[in-house]
Amino acid sequence: MADSNIIDGNTSSGGNPLSSIQERFKAMPQKNRVAILFGVPLLLGALISLFIWANQASYRVLFSGLNDKDGGEITAALEQMKVPYQFNSQGTAILVPSEKVYDTRLALASKGLPKGSVAGFEAMDNQKLGITQFQEQVNYQRALEGELVRSIQSLSAVHGARVHLAIPKPSIFIREKQTPTASVILNLHGGRTLSESQIQGIVHMVSSSLPGMMPDSVSIVDQTGRLLTNKNESTEGLNPTQLAYTGQIENNLTSRIVDILTPMFGRENVKASVTADVDFARSERTDEIFKPNGDGAQSTIRSQQLSESKDGSGTNPNGVPGTLSNQPPAPATAPIGGDPQANLPAANNAQAAAAGADSSSRKDSTINYEVDKTVQYTKEQVGKIKRLSAAVVVNFKSITDPKGNTKQVPLTQEEVAQVDELVKQAIGFTTERGDKVNVVNQQFASEEVTEISIWSQPETLDMAKSIGLPLGIALAAAIVVFGLFRPMLKPVTLERLNEGPELLPGQSNVPLLANSVGGDNDIELLEQLEREGTVPGLTRDDKMEQLRRLAREHPQVVASIVKNWVNGEAQGA
């Protein structure tokens, strides 16, 4: 009868599952109850958040980098089309559900959206009737600027651009002719820069868009106001082209030194640096050299002129007719006492001598020689190397003794001289130019390479972030289910209570069985009740009294014992 009473009391309390769970919850240690009270809401909240996040529609970028006008028109069209949209955190892009991105783009393109703030040659399509020549010129200039802006914005590093063209009026006078100029303002993406070749490409593209525009007439400025186009005629230091040329020479000579010494010492055991002094001065000279004509045999006659003339009374008749009539007569002489015929030749000879004394002759000779002339035009080379300076550091060489020990030893003087000679030959050393080479043999300092652990790498961190949240929620759910709920749903038996001592919060070395059951006597009574189905006693009333006391003081333990009996009988049947 005692057994029946016990069975009736336990079955009545175990008939209601909620009451059984409440009794088991009360019989659990305090720390388990606190964990359940705080863990269950957290787990439910995490599961709800994960469910909402999993069912949330993913949004993708529809358009980005729009101006305010296009952005307003697109949002109005999306509301008209009843397409949900949202903005990114910076407010620079419009997002729509991923499954509607391409359909929405096609629908907006059919409406001419986005229009874009830059107008190209399509501005010339709708010309009004009666437009003046000035207005037509202004529209053409605006269209050309818009096309240039579109071309420049196609570069990956350029976010936005503006182009200003200054086109002068055509003139028929050459002196009044002016060349067009252009100014370009670039707005680059964050952290992006343009190389020198890209800048020169923009300059030549803009200068080629207008006839008569020279590349030097194009100025490019970035969003910070920094001038990107450096004129070559600037005298304030070297321009980027000259600096790049100097660096190319230095790098080429440094590579030569390293390449020629690497087979001897290894690439990591040779360090070299070359400094080049390059002359970029422009010099032009014209010389005219005349060769002296000292040697007549080597002289070349270009022309020769001879002139000869005579003047006076000679044997030939001279003068004009009637001269004698213009001269006074000679005094008359009469030879006395002589032969008139004999005296006649003497008189004639005297007259001829007098006439020969009055005559003269002249000779002129003019000789023109060829003049030797040499015209020499000399143009000095731009970028000529004025001087080279090379510094080379060579590490100690490694020597292994017969025992297998490796040690570092310095180079000998002959080896250092050999390295010095090789370096001079590699760079084209010239004493007249003032070149210098310095070779140093020194032991290199060892560097400790710190390897980055796999847990500190960005890829590992990103992967941990992507899979950590689902795994964390699943692990928390498993801990709560298998660590709290499953033990609570199991029946409380003496074997479970006797598995080992467990400390309660705030106490020490107090067995859970002694605190939950009440003492060694009750433990023995419960063990005997579970094992034999009765408790020790002299009389029936004493046994019933013990059973009632145990059921009253330890209802959950007694109920578990009775449930085990019932389960055993059911399995046996």
Beta strands, then each sheet from edge to edge (+ up, - down):
strand 1: 59-64
strand 2: 86-87
strand 3: 93-97
strand 4: 158-166
strand 5: 181-188
strand 6: 218-221
strand 7: 270-279
strand 8: 284-291
strand 9: 301-311
strand 10: 360-369
strand 11: 372-379
strand 12: 384-394
strand 13: 397-400
strand 14: 406-409
strand 15: 436-441
sheet 1: 1+ 3- 2+
sheet 2: 4+ 5- 6-
sheet 3: 7+ 12- 15-
sheet 4: 8+ 11-
sheet 5: 9+ 10-
sheet 6: 13+ 14-
end
